[in-house]
Amino acid sequence: MPAYLIVTAVLHDRQAFLDGYGAAAAELVQSLGARYRLMRPDGQVLEGDGPDRVSVVIEEWPDKETVLRFWNSPEYAEVRRLREGLADCRVVVVESDAPL
């Protein structure tokens, strides 16, 4: 069943983030069969702590196992280092058919 990776982030240097981490992550994500469903820099927090504007990314993956394989891979560990100091991220994975 499909799974979604949902990221909210506060970017400290948007251009550096996109040029380094963003480009490398996109290549890896797409090579594993995931698709970007949403990429926006202007999310508005309606409840909870956080700044007024956050970047939001939603990726659709074939299944949760593929997400976890990607997340825990040595390839992604290398890519993830490219965002150090550039963003504060919150990442959630959820299966589309998970019970309510």
PyMOL commands that set and color helices and strands:
alter all, ss='L'
color gray80, all
select helices_A, chain A and resi 14-31+64-71+74-83
alter helices_A, ss='H'
color red, helices_A
select strands_A, chain A and resi 3-11+35-44+53-61+87-95
alter strands_A, ss='S'
color yellow, strands_A
deselect
rebuild
show_as cartoon
